[in-house]
Amino acid sequence: MFEKLEGIVLKTRDYGETHKIVTLFTKQRGKIGVVARGAKKPRSRMAAITQPFVYGTYLVQISKNLGNLQQGEVLHSMRQIREDIMKTAYAAYLAELTDRILESHEPDPFIWEQLLHTLERMTDEEPDILTMMYELKMFEKGGFAPELNRCVSCGATENIRHFSISEGGLICLPCKKYDPDALLMDEKLIKILRYLRYLNVERVGQISIKTENRKKLRNLLDGYYDRYGGYQLKSKRFIQQMDTFEL
């Protein structure tokens, strides 16, 4: 039995000489793997619908293991992302993070819509802030999101001044003694961090953050993920290498 699904291509790999195995994140069925027969042929009707990050509708024969992709239609090609090396790198990171954290065949319409809106906005906007917004939602999905509403050590809501990677979130001034290396953050930066985590991508306009604060947030999230994420992501290392090269 075939089902028509809305999906986003997370990754592909070669299968034989002419076929591909495609990992789709679908709105209705969650993450699934399908065989796209003949997709490696340049003139195949499967080639366009199995490009990285494509959003489309897919006619799929569902299986517990690998399903079969019968046909599909591109709704948004995300071509602008694939034509920009930095945007491609960030989108690949989001796709890899999503693939690692999500279990197969477990629908999550909220995360699916956040990924779709993030990729759609990334076609026209800079990717770094959008990436941080999506990252924080995936940290929550993975069960390791930082505590941002109160001191993670004592529960206080006053005198919040630092972010502690080792403690797992914001800490108040008295609790700074538990982590001498905690990052000092002003009230505005804390507000931005909360904004990035709790607001949905589609609900916000373009976000303007000073370069210095972007770097602070990026280093903070990288350090936090390295401690709690548990997955070694090739795409993340590539972004870090590119950032170093630009400096």
C-alpha positions in Angstrom: 0.0 0.0 0.0 1.4 3.4 -1.0 1.0 6.6 1.1 1.5 10.2 0.0 3.8 12.0 2.4 5.3 15.4 2.8 9.0 15.1 3.4 12.4 16.7 3.5 15.5 14.9 2.2 18.0 14.5 5.1 20.6 12.4 3.3 21.2 9.9 0.5 23.7 7.2 -0.2 24.4 5.1 -3.2 22.7 1.7 -3.6 24.1 -0.3 -6.4 25.1 1.4 -9.7 21.8 3.3 -10.3 19.8 3.5 -7.1 19.9 5.6 -3.9 18.8 5.0 -0.4 17.1 8.2 0.8 16.5 9.2 4.4 13.3 11.3 4.5 11.9 13.3 7.4 8.2 13.1 6.8 5.5 15.1 8.5 3.2 12.1 8.8 5.5 9.2 9.4 8.6 10.7 10.9 12.0 9.6 9.7 12.0 6.8 7.2 14.4 5.2 4.7 13.3 4.5 1.2 14.9 3.1 -2.0 14.8 5.4 -4.9 15.4 3.2 -7.9 17.2 4.7 -10.8 17.8 8.0 -8.9 21.5 8.1 -9.9 20.6 8.3 -13.6 20.9 12.0 -14.7 17.6 12.0 -16.5 15.7 10.0 -14.0 12.5 11.5 -12.6 13.9 10.5 -9.2 17.0 12.6 -9.4 15.3 16.0 -8.7 13.2 14.8 -5.8 16.1 13.1 -4.0 18.5 16.1 -3.9 19.7 17.2 -0.4 17.2 19.4 1.6 14.5 19.1 -1.0 11.0 19.5 0.3 8.4 17.6 -1.6 5.5 15.2 -1.7 6.5 11.5 -2.0 4.5 8.4 -2.9 6.0 5.7 -0.7 5.4 2.1 0.0 6.0 1.9 3.7 8.0 -0.8 5.3 9.5 -1.5 8.8 12.9 -1.4 7.2 13.4 0.3 3.8 10.4 1.4 1.9 10.1 2.0 -1.8 9.8 5.5 -3.3 7.4 5.3 -6.3 7.3 9.0 -7.3 7.3 12.5 -6.0 6.9 16.2 -6.6 9.2 19.0 -5.6 7.5 21.7 -3.5 10.6 23.7 -2.7 14.0 22.7 -4.3 16.1 24.7 -1.8 18.4 25.3 -4.7 19.7 28.6 -3.2 21.1 26.6 -0.3 22.9 24.1 -2.5 24.5 26.9 -4.6 26.1 28.5 -1.5 28.9 26.6 0.2 28.3 28.1 3.7 24.5 27.5 3.5 25.1 24.0 2.3 27.4 23.3 5.3 24.8 24.7 7.8 21.9 22.8 6.2 24.0 19.6 6.1 24.6 20.1 9.8 20.9 20.5 10.6 20.1 17.5 8.6 22.7 15.3 10.2 21.7 16.5 13.7 18.1 15.7 12.9 19.0 12.3 11.6 21.1 11.4 14.7 18.6 12.6 17.3 15.3 11.4 15.8 14.2 7.8 16.1 12.7 6.2 12.9 8.9 6.0 12.4 8.2 8.5 15.2 6.3 11.5 13.8 7.1 14.9 15.3 5.1 17.6 13.3 6.6 20.4 15.4 10.2 19.6 14.7 9.4 18.8 11.1 7.8 22.3 10.7 10.7 24.0 12.4 13.2 22.3 10.1 11.1 23.2 7.0 10.8 26.9 8.1 14.5 27.0 8.9 15.5 25.7 5.5 13.1 27.9 3.7 14.3 31.0 5.4 17.9 30.0 5.0 17.5 30.3 1.2 17.3 34.1 1.6 18.9 34.8 5.0 22.2 34.2 6.8 22.3 30.7 8.3 24.0 31.1 11.6 21.2 32.5 13.8 18.6 30.3 12.2 20.8 27.3 12.9 21.1 28.2 16.6 17.3 28.5 16.9 16.9 25.0 15.4 19.8 23.5 17.4 18.3 24.5 20.7 15.0 22.9 19.8 16.8 19.7 18.8 18.7 19.8 22.1 15.4 19.7 23.9 14.2 16.9 21.6 17.3 15.0 22.5 16.8 15.5 26.2 19.8 17.7 26.9 18.6 21.3 26.5 20.2 23.8 28.9 18.2 25.4 31.8 17.5 29.0 30.8 14.6 30.0 33.1 16.3 29.8 36.5 19.6 28.9 38.2 20.3 25.3 37.3 22.0 24.8 40.7 19.6 26.4 43.2 16.5 27.4 41.2 16.9 31.1 41.9 15.5 33.5 39.3 17.4 36.6 40.5 21.0 37.6 40.0 21.4 35.3 36.9 24.7 36.4 35.4 26.6 33.4 34.0 26.2 30.3 31.8 27.8 27.2 33.1 28.5 24.4 30.6 29.5 22.0 33.4 26.3 22.7 35.4 24.1 22.6 32.3 22.6 26.1 32.0 22.3 29.5 33.6 23.6 30.0 37.2 23.1 32.8 39.7 25.9 34.9 41.1 26.2 33.0 44.4 26.4 29.6 42.5 29.3 30.9 40.4 31.5 29.3 43.0 30.5 25.9 41.6 32.0 26.7 38.2 34.8 29.3 38.1 34.9 29.0 34.3 31.2 29.9 33.8 30.7 32.5 31.0 29.7 36.0 32.1 26.6 37.1 30.2 24.8 40.4 30.3 21.1 40.7 30.5 20.6 41.3 26.8 22.6 38.2 25.8 20.6 36.0 28.2 17.4 37.4 26.7 18.7 36.6 23.2 19.5 33.1 24.2 16.0 32.5 25.6 14.6 34.1 22.5 16.5 31.7 20.3 15.3 28.7 22.3 11.7 29.3 22.9 10.4 31.2 19.9 9.4 29.3 16.8 11.3 30.1 13.6 8.2 31.1 11.6 7.1 33.6 14.3 10.1 35.9 14.2 11.4 38.4 11.7 15.0 38.8 10.8 17.2 38.8 13.9 20.0 41.3 14.3 22.8 40.2 16.7 26.2 41.9 17.0 29.1 39.9 15.6 30.7 39.7 19.1 27.6 38.2 20.6 27.1 35.8 17.7 30.6 34.4 18.4 29.9 34.1 22.1 26.6 32.2 21.5 28.3 30.0 18.9 31.1 29.1 21.2 28.7 28.5 24.1 26.5 26.2 22.0 29.5 24.3 20.6 31.0 23.8 24.0 27.6 22.7 25.4 27.0 20.2 22.5 30.5 18.8 22.8 29.8 18.0 26.5 26.2 16.7 26.2 25.4 15.9 22.6 27.0 12.6 22.3 27.2 12.5 18.5 30.3 13.2 16.5 29.0 15.2 13.5 31.2 15.5 10.4 29.2 18.5 9.1 29.7 20.4 12.4 33.5 20.0 12.2 33.4 21.2 8.6 31.6 24.4 9.7 34.1 25.0 12.4 37.0 24.5 10.0 35.4 27.0 7.6 35.0 29.6 10.4 38.6 29.2 11.3 39.6 29.7 7.7 37.6 32.9 7.4 39.3 34.3 10.5 
